[in-house]
Amino acid sequence: MKKYLWKDDDARGIDESIMEFTAGEDVLLDRQLFPFDIRATMAHVRGLARIGIVETEESRTLLELLEQLLEEFEAGTFILDQRFEDGHSAIEMYLTEHAGETGARVHTGRSRNDQVAVATRLYLKDRLERLIGLCSRISAACLDKAEAHANVPMPGYTHLQRAVPSSVGLWLGGFGEA
C-alpha cells in the first residue's frame, strides 16, 4: 500500500482504484526527474535557511540527508517504487524518517506544481547540455572526415541534378558546420 503524506490516520479509507487512475504511474515517470527534484529541494532548503524557516544546523542535516538520498538512488539502494505516491512524497518521507519534524518542513512555501516545474527545467537543461555535447562530437567527426577526404571527388548536386564537381570533404564539411 502506498504511503500518502496527506492521509490522516483518522481519515476514511482511500479508494485505491481512484488513486491508481490519478497517480498510478507517477513514480515511474518521477524516476527520471528524481535526481533533479532532490537538487531543487536542496536549493529550497538553502532558501528556507536564508529566511529563517529552518535553522542553520537543521539545513545542514537536511542537505546531508538529501545528498545521501541522491547517492542511494543513484546506487540503486533507494528505489522509487509504488510504495510512494510520487517523487515529492518519497523525498519528504525520507527526510521525515531521518530528521523528524524538520524533514516535514522541507516543502514549506513550495507547491507540487513549483516542484515539478523546477525539476523539469533542471532535467531539460541537463538533457540539452548532453545534446550539445553529442552534437559537438558529431560535428567534430564530420570535420575530421572532411579533412581526411578533402580531395576525394564526388558529383555535386543542385535542384536534384548533377551540377559542378564537388568532393566528399566539401559534403562532410557542410554537415559538420551545420
Buried (B, 14 or more C-beta within 10 A) or exposed (E): EBEBBEEEEEEEEEEEEEBEEEBBEBBEEBBBBBBBBBBBBBEBBEBBBEEEBBEEEBBEBBBEBBEEBBEEBEEEEBEBEBEBBBBBBBBBBBBBEBBEEBBBBBBEEBEEEEBBEBBBEBBEEEEEEEEEEEEEEEBEEBBEBBEEBEEEEEEBEEEEEEEEEBBBBBBBBEBBEE
